[in-house]
């Protein structure tokens, strides 16, 4: 399976935060997040381990109470069931991988971007 770059298919899941699932397999899923300055991702946790990379922008990410201002090229890992939140300081783009696969994010896949 291949994911083909496209500007289509982004869905706003929270005010100022859009998501698109780029590709997925049996055990992992990779999504792209476009986040507007001053938007917030409220504190939450989930079963899935989450690993991310900031392509551009600035975000303040808090993981289990520890906070870090992240810049382009920075990355993170959030273990399973650990509380985390984010404040978007500048317009930003992040890539995140989830394991096990987040089946609730399959609905954010633009099927036209997937070649099997």
C-alpha positions, -999 to +999 in steps of 0.1 A: +000+000+000+012+035-008+001+069+003+001+096-024+006+133-014-026+153-018-039+185-003-074+170-002-091+151+026-082+171+057-110+171+084-112+196+112-115+176+144-111+205+168-112+242+163-080+250+144-068+214+142-072+193+110-062+157+105-056+134+076-045+098+079-018+093+054-013+055+055-019+026+078-011-011+082-023-039+104-004-025+135+004+011+128-012+043+115+004+076+103-015+109+104-007+144+095-020+173+117-023+209+105-027+231+135-035+269+136-018+293+159-036+296+193-055+263+190-054+237+218-055+200+221-070+194+255-055+169+279-064+133+271-049+098+269-055+067+248-043+031+245-021+039+215+016+047+218+022+079+199+054+091+182+055+125+164+077+148+144+072+186+140+077+195+103+071+233+108+058+257+134+060+257+172+040+238+198+041+234+235+036+198+243+029+185+278+034+148+285+025+135+319+029+170+334+063+177+317+062+205+291+085+213+263+085+240+236+090+222+203+104+236+170+108+221+135+128+189+136+119+180+172+101+148+180+083+130+208+070+098+221+039+094+243+035+060+259+002+042+260-024+056+285-002+087+294-020+121+296-009+147+272-020+181+257-007+207+233-008+245+228-002+256+192+022+286+194+026+291+156+008+276+126+022+240+126+024+207+108+031+174+127+034+138+116+024+112+141+025+074+142+002+054+164+006+018+176-015-002+178-033+013+148-059+039+158-090+024+141-110+055+150-086+075+127-093+053+097-123+075+089-098+104+083-082+085+053-087+101+019-092+068-001-082+086-033-047+090-018-042+053-012-028+030-038-028-008-031 
